[in-house]
Amino acid sequence: MIAISRASPAITLIAALLQANPLHAATVLDNDYVRVSRDDAPCAQAGTPGCAERVIVAMSEIELRFGKVLRAMRRGEVAVFRTGESYRPPDAGAYFEVAIKPNRPPVKSPAEIIPPAKNTIVYEGERFFIYEERLAPGDTRDRHSHSQRVEIRINQGPLLRQIIDGKDAPQEPASVVNFREPIIHAVTNVGDMPLWNFILEFKPERSSR
């Protein structure tokens, strides 16, 4: 039974609902493909409904325990867990949990696959791969493509110029966590801060063509 405070019924109701449904308490992105949680790991336990592979993205210094291993992680580092693996969420520090949904729709990909240059692959699995997307101020990544992907901005603030179909694309508001649709583009860092993004990109599937 949910008790409602007379002093602030709306706030009390929201808090009670979050406690009743902890899977959504720290959700910052939720769609048919993934759920991303901030400073919480509702999918840490193997077998949690709606959770398949999971990735922890450190946004500060954290400690992550799995089995008998205690791993110290620095900002930008990642840990990948398969469907049947459990871990204990960090007790302190900033991080994101990226959980892939087990029954996600087919992946959407562009008509032409052009691998991007100047990125560093940090993990490659059966259904997705993870890389660091980096671009120094003034540098350009020539025309390349992406399938659907999760983007987490480790450095928040670089200004990017995108060229799509030979034309400048509008500047978009800077969000830390984004889900990107398929694209073919060229990108230039026109700001004074290096671009540094975590990217989880789904691998192309035949059904997406």
Number of C-alpha atoms within 10 A of each C-alpha: 4 9 9 14 11 8 8 9 12 12 11 15 15 13 13 16 13 13 12 12 10 14 18 18 17 17 19 14 16 15 11 11 19 22 23 27 24 18 21 22 25 20 27 21 16 17 13 14 11 15 23 21 21 25 21 26 25 25 22 16 16 20 17 18 15 14 9 6 9 12 12 13 18 14 15 20 19 20 15 17 17 13 18 12 16 18 17 15 21 19 12 12 13 16 24 22 26 26 26 23 19 15 11 13 10 13 21 21 24 17 13 12 14 14 11 16 13 13 16 11 12 14 14 13 12 7 13 15 16 21 17 22 20 19 21 16 17 13 15 18 17 15 18 16 18 23 23 20 24 23 19 25 20 21 16 15 17 19 19 21 18 21 17 14 11 10 9 13 13 10 10 9 8 12 11 14 19 16 17 14 14 15 18 20 21 20 18 19 21 16 16 12 16 19 23 20 22 22 22 22 21 22 18 19 13 9 9 13 11
